[in-house]
Amino acid sequence: MAGSRRPPTRRDGDARRGALLEAALELFAERGYAGASARAITSRANANVAAIKYYFGDKAGLYHAALELAHARMLAAVPDSAERSEDPEQALRDWYESRMRVAVRVHVDGDPAARLLVRTASEAAIVPQLDAFVGRASQAMQAELEVLLARLDSSADAASVEGAARLLLFFGTHLAEDAAALERFGLSLPRGGAELDDFLERTWTFLRAGVLAALSQPTPSKPPEPPTSP
């Protein structure tokens, strides 16, 4: 019949959901959770506000989905564990450099997935539903690091390995984001190319020393309990 409309298909629904997700990823990265309104997101995606409820439940659900997408893209950008060097120190350095390159992309080209990920900690305080996601992501990276560190120094005890992993995870997450901290080390945020290579070399030299010191530091034994009065 002339003028009849084709009924929507599953492909149409997937396309609408994908457009909303891409728009949300960009706007949450630009403005944060509070600054990116549902209306602004749907306007960019050429959708209506009701679509957020239909596909994601609410704005927090959409934010969670955008963060999952950003995390998946980050993982796709770093080497798979099967591709790591057999040399323990080189494998650890590859882990650090691959994640630092992702973080630096925030400053080099404003990559929205990378930018959203660096907002994760602050946004988790605003959106309680994200606490579980942040915890899972941190625990997964912590566990991955502990495996690499145990390979690097098989004589280190579990507590020393855990401490070294936390040290590397903290600096690997924050070093490329804190310009003031970098200035204290005589560094500045790199823009790519040879500048990025030099940045990675210098920061790895600093972190390597800290990691090796943490691994070699014996865990103090627990002091004995004081005797109780009879």
VOPAGU-2260 file (C-alpha; in pm, 1 decimal, decimal comma):
REM VOPAGU-2260
SITE   aa  ch    i         X         Y         Z
SITE  MET   A    0       0,0       0,0       0,0
SITE  ALA   A    1     132,3     342,9     -97,4
SITE  GLY   A    2     253,9     547,4     195,0
SITE  SER   A    3     262,7     253,0     436,7
SITE  ARG   A    4     552,2     245,4     680,3
SITE  ARG   A    5     783,6     -50,8     711,9
SITE  PRO   A    6     757,0    -204,4    1059,5
SITE  PRO   A    7    1075,2    -161,1    1265,8
SITE  THR   A    8    1314,5    -454,2    1264,2
SITE  ARG   A    9    1565,3    -583,2    1515,8
SITE  ARG   A   10    1839,2    -428,7    1303,9
SITE  ASP   A   11    1669,7     -89,4    1345,2
SITE  GLY   A   12    1662,7    -140,0    1721,5
SITE  ASP   A   13    2030,2    -237,2    1731,7
SITE  ALA   A   14    2118,0      71,5    1527,7
SITE  ARG   A   15    1920,8     301,2    1760,5
SITE  ARG   A   16    2079,7     144,5    2067,3
SITE  GLY   A   17    2425,4     176,0    1911,3
SITE  ALA   A   18    2369,2     541,9    1821,8
SITE  LEU   A   19    2259,5     617,0    2178,0
SITE  LEU   A   20    2561,9     437,1    2318,1
SITE  GLU   A   21    2808,2     623,1    2094,4
SITE  ALA   A   22    2646,7     958,3    2175,2
SITE  ALA   A   23    2654,8     877,2    2546,8
SITE  LEU   A   24    3019,5     771,5    2531,3
SITE  GLU   A   25    3115,7    1100,9    2367,7
SITE  LEU   A   26    2907,8    1326,4    2593,1
SITE  PHE   A   27    2989,2    1149,9    2920,3
SITE  ALA   A   28    3357,5    1175,8    2823,9
SITE  GLU   A   29    3321,2    1546,7    2743,9
SITE  ARG   A   30    3094,7    1656,1    3030,3
SITE  GLY   A   31    3087,9    1381,9    3292,1
SITE  TYR   A   32    2779,8    1208,4    3428,5
SITE  ALA   A   33    2616,8    1516,0    3581,3
SITE  GLY   A   34    2695,1    1744,2    3287,2
SITE  ALA   A   35    2561,5    1520,0    3010,8
SITE  SER   A   36    2182,7    1542,5    3014,0
SITE  ALA   A   37    1957,0    1271,6    2876,1
SITE  ARG   A   38    1813,8    1526,6    2632,9
SITE  ALA   A   39    2158,5    1619,6    2500,6
SITE  ILE   A   40    2247,1    1253,0    2449,0
SITE  THR   A   41    1925,5    1168,2    2266,1
SITE  SER   A   42    1953,1    1484,0    2057,0
SITE  ARG   A   43    2299,5    1383,1    1938,6
SITE  ALA   A   44    2176,0    1029,4    1867,9
SITE  ASN   A   45    1864,6    1159,8    1687,6
SITE  ALA   A   46    1643,5     965,2    1928,4
SITE  ASN   A   47    1379,3    1046,2    2188,3
SITE  VAL   A   48    1435,4    1049,0    2563,8
SITE  ALA   A   49    1211,5     745,1    2612,2
SITE  ALA   A   50    1465,5     538,0    2416,8
SITE  ILE   A   51    1709,5     556,7    2709,4
SITE  LYS   A   52    1455,6     392,5    2939,8
SITE  TYR   A   53    1367,2     132,9    2676,2
SITE  TYR   A   54    1723,7      20,7    2602,4
SITE  PHE   A   55    1913,4      98,0    2924,6
SITE  GLY   A   56    1660,9     144,5    3204,9
SITE  ASP   A   57    1779,7     490,5    3306,6
SITE  LYS   A   58    2067,0     734,8    3266,8
SITE  ALA   A   59    2285,1     543,6    3513,8
SITE  GLY   A   60    2230,7     225,3    3313,3
SITE  LEU   A   61    2333,6     408,4    2997,0
SITE  TYR   A   62    2646,8     538,6    3169,2
SITE  HIS   A   63    2733,6     187,9    3283,3
SITE  ALA   A   64    2692,3      55,6    2926,9
SITE  ALA   A   65    2909,1     338,1    2789,2
SITE  LEU   A   66    3179,3     256,9    3042,9
SITE  GLU   A   67    3164,2    -112,3    2950,8
SITE  LEU   A   68    3209,9     -14,4    2585,1
SITE  ALA   A   69    3503,6     213,8    2668,3
SITE  HIS   A   70    3666,0     -62,2    2872,3
SITE  ALA   A   71    3621,9    -313,9    2589,2
SITE  ARG   A   72    3786,8     -72,9    2345,8
SITE  MET   A   73    4077,5     -21,7    2583,3
SITE  LEU   A   74    4128,0    -396,9    2615,4
SITE  ALA   A   75    4122,8    -428,6    2236,2
SITE  ALA   A   76    4401,6    -169,9    2218,5
SITE  VAL   A   77    4642,3    -353,3    2450,3
SITE  PRO   A   78    4835,2    -673,7    2377,5
SITE  ASP   A   79    4668,0   -1003,3    2458,8
SITE  SER   A   80    4831,6   -1201,2    2738,0
SITE  ALA   A   81    4923,0   -1472,3    2486,1
SITE  GLU   A   82    5133,5   -1217,7    2294,7
SITE  ARG   A   83    5344,5   -1113,4    2592,5
SITE  SER   A   84    5718,5   -1156,3    2600,8
SITE  GLU   A   85    5855,5   -1463,7    2773,3
SITE  ASP   A   86    6099,2   -1235,8    2955,4
SITE  PRO   A   87    5925,8   -1141,5    3286,1
SITE  GLU   A   88    6058,2    -785,8    3301,9
SITE  GLN   A   89    5977,2    -714,1    2937,4
SITE  ALA   A   90    5625,9    -855,4    2984,2
SITE  LEU   A   91    5571,8    -622,8    3281,0
SITE  ARG   A   92    5706,8    -325,3    3088,8
SITE  ASP   A   93    5481,0    -407,5    2793,3
SITE  TRP   A   94    5181,8    -413,0    3030,9
SITE  TYR   A   95    5271,6     -71,4    3168,9
SITE  GLU   A   96    5348,2      90,5    2833,8
SITE  SER   A   97    5035,7     -38,6    2661,0
SITE  ARG   A   98    4810,3     107,8    2928,9
SITE  MET   A   99    5004,6     431,2    2948,0
SITE  ARG   A  100    4966,7     476,1    2572,0
SITE  VAL   A  101    4590,4     442,1    2612,0
SITE  ALA   A  102    4589,0     701,8    2892,6
SITE  VAL   A  103    4800,9     943,9    2689,5
SITE  ARG   A  104    4546,8     924,5    2406,1
SITE  VAL   A  105    4321,5    1140,6    2624,0
SITE  HIS   A  106    4567,4    1427,5    2582,4
SITE  VAL   A  107    4688,7    1352,4    2230,1
SITE  ASP   A  108    4364,0    1311,9    2038,3
SITE  GLY   A  109    4088,6    1338,4    2299,6
SITE  ASP   A  110    3985,1     976,1    2245,0
SITE  PRO   A  111    3641,0     955,2    2412,9
SITE  ALA   A  112    3680,1     596,2    2535,3
SITE  ALA   A  113    4012,1     674,6    2702,8
SITE  ARG   A  114    3879,4    1003,2    2840,6
SITE  LEU   A  115    3575,0     835,0    2991,9
SITE  LEU   A  116    3789,4     572,1    3161,5
SITE  VAL   A  117    4001,0     832,6    3338,6
SITE  ARG   A  118    3680,5     980,8    3482,3
SITE  THR   A  119    3577,7     646,0    3628,3
SITE  ALA   A  120    3688,9     699,5    3987,8
SITE  SER   A  121    3516,2    1034,9    4030,8
SITE  GLU   A  122    3202,4     924,4    3847,8
SITE  ALA   A  123    3173,0     613,7    4065,1
SITE  ALA   A  124    3120,6     841,9    4364,4
SITE  ILE   A  125    2827,9    1004,3    4181,2
SITE  VAL   A  126    2674,6     686,2    4039,6
SITE  PRO   A  127    2671,7     414,4    4308,9
SITE  GLN   A  128    2576,3     150,7    4050,3
SITE  LEU   A  129    2925,7     185,5    3904,8
SITE  ASP   A  130    3105,9      81,2    4221,8
SITE  ALA   A  131    3079,6    -287,2    4131,4
SITE  PHE   A  132    3211,9    -225,9    3780,1
SITE  VAL   A  133    3504,7     -18,5    3905,0
SITE  GLY   A  134    3583,2    -285,9    4162,1
SITE  ARG   A  135    3577,8    -566,0    3903,4
SITE  ALA   A  136    3799,7    -374,8    3661,0
SITE  SER   A  137    4051,3    -286,4    3933,3
SITE  GLN   A  138    4058,5    -640,2    4070,7
SITE  ALA   A  139    4113,1    -786,6    3723,5
SITE  MET   A  140    4409,6    -556,9    3656,3
SITE  GLN   A  141    4547,2    -618,1    4005,5
SITE  ALA   A  142    4531,9    -995,8    3954,0
SITE  GLU   A  143    4694,0    -967,9    3610,8
SITE  LEU   A  144    4976,1    -758,3    3753,0
SITE  GLU   A  145    5035,0    -996,0    4042,3
SITE  VAL   A  146    5089,1   -1284,0    3798,2
SITE  LEU   A  147    5346,2   -1078,2    3605,8
SITE  LEU   A  148    5521,7    -963,8    3923,0
SITE  ALA   A  149    5539,3   -1315,6    4065,9
SITE  ARG   A  150    5713,7   -1421,1    3744,6
SITE  LEU   A  151    5957,6   -1131,7    3782,5
SITE  ASP   A  152    6057,6   -1230,6    4136,7
SITE  SER   A  153    5952,4   -1581,1    4233,4
SITE  SER   A  154    6103,8   -1538,4    4581,4
SITE  ALA   A  155    5875,3   -1245,9    4674,8
SITE  ASP   A  156    5598,7   -1325,4    4920,6
SITE  ALA   A  157    5232,1   -1266,7    4838,3
SITE  ALA   A  158    5205,5    -943,8    5038,3
SITE  SER   A  159    5509,4    -792,5    4864,0
SITE  VAL   A  160    5369,4    -888,4    4523,2
SITE  GLU   A  161    5035,8    -729,9    4613,5
SITE  GLY   A  162    5206,8    -409,6    4730,5
SITE  ALA   A  163    5417,3    -385,3    4414,4
SITE  ALA   A  164    5106,0    -437,4    4200,7
SITE  ARG   A  165    4921,7    -159,5    4382,8
SITE  LEU   A  166    5218,4      72,5    4333,5
SITE  LEU   A  167    5236,6       8,3    3960,3
SITE  LEU   A  168    4859,9      20,7    3917,8
SITE  PHE   A  169    4835,8     354,2    4097,8
SITE  PHE   A  170    5110,0     522,1    3898,5
SITE  GLY   A  171    5008,0     356,7    3573,6
SITE  THR   A  172    4657,6     495,6    3621,7
SITE  HIS   A  173    4740,5     846,3    3743,3
SITE  LEU   A  174    5082,7     942,1    3609,4
SITE  ALA   A  175    4962,3    1047,8    3264,7
SITE  GLU   A  176    4674,6    1248,1    3414,9
SITE  ASP   A  177    4852,6    1455,8    3679,4
SITE  ALA   A  178    5050,1    1736,8    3516,2
SITE  ALA   A  179    5162,3    1876,8    3853,8
SITE  ALA   A  180    5306,6    1540,1    3960,2
SITE  LEU   A  181    5490,3    1508,8    3630,1
SITE  GLU   A  182    5644,2    1853,2    3671,2
SITE  ARG   A  183    5795,3    1745,7    4002,8
SITE  PHE   A  184    5984,6    1477,5    3809,5
SITE  GLY   A  185    6088,6    1721,1    3537,4
SITE  LEU   A  186    5839,5    1570,3    3290,7
SITE  SER   A  187    5547,5    1698,8    3088,2
SITE  LEU   A  188    5255,7    1530,0    2916,3
SITE  PRO   A  189    5376,9    1381,5    2585,9
SITE  ARG   A  190    5207,7    1446,8    2253,4
SITE  GLY   A  191    5312,1    1126,0    2079,8
SITE  GLY   A  192    5598,8    1003,4    1863,9
SITE  ALA   A  193    5951,8    1035,9    2001,8
SITE  GLU   A  194    5821,9    1250,5    2288,1
SITE  LEU   A  195    5597,6     965,5    2403,6
SITE  ASP   A  196    5877,4     709,6    2367,7
SITE  ASP   A  197    6105,1     924,9    2586,4
SITE  PHE   A  198    5825,4     970,5    2841,6
SITE  LEU   A  199    5769,2     594,7    2863,3
SITE  GLU   A  200    6141,2     524,6    2898,2
SITE  ARG   A  201    6189,3     773,5    3180,5
SITE  THR   A  202    5875,7     684,2    3374,7
SITE  TRP   A  203    5945,1     311,7    3341,2
SITE  THR   A  204    6297,6     360,3    3481,0
SITE  PHE   A  205    6146,3     532,5    3784,3
SITE  LEU   A  206    5867,5     277,0    3833,2
SITE  ARG   A  207    6094,7     -22,5    3777,5
SITE  ALA   A  208    6311,6      84,6    4071,1
SITE  GLY   A  209    6005,5     123,1    4293,3
SITE  VAL   A  210    5858,7    -211,1    4190,1
SITE  LEU   A  211    6183,1    -402,2    4246,9
SITE  ALA   A  212    6224,0    -237,1    4587,9
SITE  ALA   A  213    5867,3    -331,4    4683,3
SITE  LEU   A  214    5919,5    -692,3    4577,3
SITE  SER   A  215    6241,7    -726,0    4775,6
SITE  GLN   A  216    6094,3    -571,0    5088,6
SITE  PRO   A  217    6010,4    -853,5    5330,1
SITE  THR   A  218    5668,5    -836,7    5487,0
SITE  PRO   A  219    5707,9    -761,7    5858,0
SITE  SER   A  220    5590,4   -1042,6    6077,9
SITE  LYS   A  221    5290,2    -975,2    6295,5
SITE  PRO   A  222    5399,2    -872,1    6645,8
SITE  PRO   A  223    5298,7   -1109,2    6923,1
SITE  GLU   A  224    4982,6   -1032,2    7112,7
SITE  PRO   A  225    5047,0    -873,1    7453,6
SITE  PRO   A  226    4982,6   -1107,1    7744,3
SITE  THR   A  227    4645,2   -1073,8    7905,1
SITE  SER   A  228    4607,6   -1016,6    8275,0
SITE  PRO   A  229    4502,9   -1324,0    8469,6
